[in-house]
């Protein structure tokens, strides 16, 4: 199964991709979060901690492209669920870093696996080339968003 090549000529019966794309991106973000049973913000924060190791709120905020108060708010439920822990800085006991706990690492691994399975199921009828093109275009889209920060 290969993707149809869009006809550049306007077709009044075909939805306008420029009008549909914002909706499709929003639907994708909501559905992938629900499928993983971990909200988007929590997933991204856990991913950031898994990738970088323990970090302070300011560093996490910079890596996620949000402000510090947002990270503090997003971390609160993760701390309550013991998916994330506060670690003191050795040199300054007043300062803390957030760290992924073993429970958090396990939960993140479960969510990653469920998402991989979901994506494999949804793209089962796609060719390897179609999956590669979709991934490349989605990465390009996300990189464009990153560049806007």
C-alpha positions as CSV (number, residue, x, y, z in Angstrom):
1,X,0.0,0.0,0.0
2,X,1.5,3.3,-1.0
3,X,0.4,6.8,-0.3
4,X,-1.4,8.6,-3.1
5,X,0.6,11.5,-4.5
6,X,-1.5,14.6,-4.0
7,X,-2.7,16.4,-7.1
8,X,-1.5,20.0,-6.9
9,X,-4.6,21.3,-8.7
10,X,-7.4,22.5,-6.4
11,X,-10.2,20.1,-5.9
12,X,-13.4,21.5,-4.3
13,X,-14.4,18.0,-3.1
14,X,-11.0,17.3,-1.3
15,X,-10.4,18.9,2.1
16,X,-7.7,21.6,2.1
17,X,-4.6,20.1,3.8
18,X,-3.6,23.5,5.2
19,X,-7.0,23.7,6.9
20,X,-7.0,20.1,8.0
21,X,-3.4,19.8,9.3
22,X,-3.9,21.8,12.6
23,X,-6.9,19.6,13.4
24,X,-5.1,16.4,12.5
25,X,-2.1,17.3,14.7
26,X,-4.3,18.1,17.6
27,X,-6.2,14.8,17.2
28,X,-3.0,12.9,17.0
29,X,-1.6,14.5,20.2
30,X,-4.7,13.8,22.2
31,X,-5.1,10.2,20.9
32,X,-1.5,9.2,21.4
33,X,-1.6,10.5,25.0
34,X,-4.8,8.6,25.8
35,X,-3.3,5.4,24.2
36,X,-0.3,5.6,26.5
37,X,-2.2,6.2,29.7
38,X,0.3,8.9,30.6
39,X,-0.5,12.5,29.7
40,X,1.7,14.2,27.2
41,X,3.4,16.5,29.6
42,X,4.2,13.7,32.0
43,X,5.5,11.5,29.2
44,X,7.8,14.3,27.9
45,X,9.1,15.2,31.4
46,X,9.9,11.5,32.1
47,X,11.6,11.2,28.7
48,X,13.7,14.3,29.4
49,X,14.8,12.9,32.8
50,X,15.6,9.5,31.2
51,X,17.7,11.2,28.5
52,X,19.5,13.7,30.7
53,X,19.5,12.2,34.2
54,X,18.7,14.3,37.3
55,X,18.2,18.0,36.5
56,X,17.0,21.1,38.2
57,X,13.7,22.6,37.2
58,X,15.3,25.4,35.2
59,X,17.3,23.0,33.1
60,X,14.3,20.8,32.5
61,X,12.2,23.8,31.5
62,X,14.8,24.9,29.0
63,X,15.0,21.4,27.5
64,X,11.2,21.1,27.2
65,X,10.7,24.7,25.9
66,X,8.5,25.7,28.8
67,X,8.9,27.9,31.9
68,X,10.0,26.7,35.3
69,X,6.5,27.1,36.8
70,X,5.1,24.7,34.2
71,X,7.7,22.1,35.0
72,X,7.0,22.5,38.7
73,X,3.3,22.0,38.1
74,X,3.8,19.0,35.8
75,X,6.3,17.4,38.2
76,X,3.9,17.6,41.2
77,X,1.7,14.5,40.3
78,X,4.8,12.6,39.2
79,X,6.3,13.2,42.6
80,X,3.1,12.1,44.3
81,X,3.1,8.9,42.3
82,X,6.8,8.4,43.1
83,X,7.7,8.3,39.4
84,X,10.1,11.2,40.1
85,X,12.0,12.1,43.2
86,X,13.8,15.2,44.6
87,X,17.5,14.8,45.0
88,X,19.6,17.4,47.0
89,X,22.6,18.9,45.3
90,X,25.7,17.7,47.2
91,X,27.2,21.2,47.3
92,X,24.0,23.0,48.2
93,X,21.5,21.1,50.3
94,X,18.9,23.9,49.7
95,X,18.8,23.2,45.9
96,X,17.2,20.1,44.5
97,X,17.2,18.2,41.2
98,X,14.4,16.0,39.9
99,X,15.3,12.4,39.1
100,X,13.5,9.5,37.5
101,X,12.8,6.8,40.0
102,X,13.0,3.1,39.2
103,X,9.2,3.1,39.3
104,X,9.2,6.0,36.9
105,X,11.6,4.3,34.6
106,X,9.4,1.2,34.6
107,X,6.3,3.2,33.8
108,X,8.1,5.1,31.0
109,X,9.2,1.8,29.5
110,X,5.6,0.4,29.6
111,X,4.3,3.5,28.0
112,X,7.0,3.5,25.3
113,X,6.2,-0.1,24.5
114,X,2.4,0.5,24.3
115,X,3.0,3.4,22.0
116,X,5.4,1.3,19.8
117,X,2.8,-1.4,19.6
118,X,0.0,1.1,18.8
119,X,2.1,2.7,16.0
120,X,3.1,-0.7,14.6
121,X,-0.6,-1.7,14.6
122,X,-1.7,1.6,12.9
123,X,1.0,1.4,10.3
124,X,0.9,-2.4,9.7
125,X,-0.4,-1.9,6.2
126,X,2.2,0.7,5.3
127,X,5.4,0.0,3.5
128,X,8.8,0.6,5.2
129,X,9.2,3.5,2.9
130,X,5.9,5.0,3.9
131,X,6.8,4.7,7.6
132,X,10.2,6.3,6.9
133,X,8.6,9.2,5.0
134,X,6.0,9.7,7.7
135,X,8.7,9.7,10.4
136,X,10.9,12.1,8.4
137,X,8.1,14.5,7.8
138,X,6.9,14.4,11.5
139,X,10.5,14.9,12.6
140,X,10.9,17.9,10.2
141,X,7.6,19.3,11.6
142,X,8.7,18.9,15.2
143,X,12.1,20.4,14.4
144,X,10.3,23.4,12.9
145,X,8.5,23.9,16.1
146,X,11.7,23.6,18.1
147,X,13.3,26.3,15.9
148,X,10.5,28.7,16.8
149,X,11.4,28.8,20.5
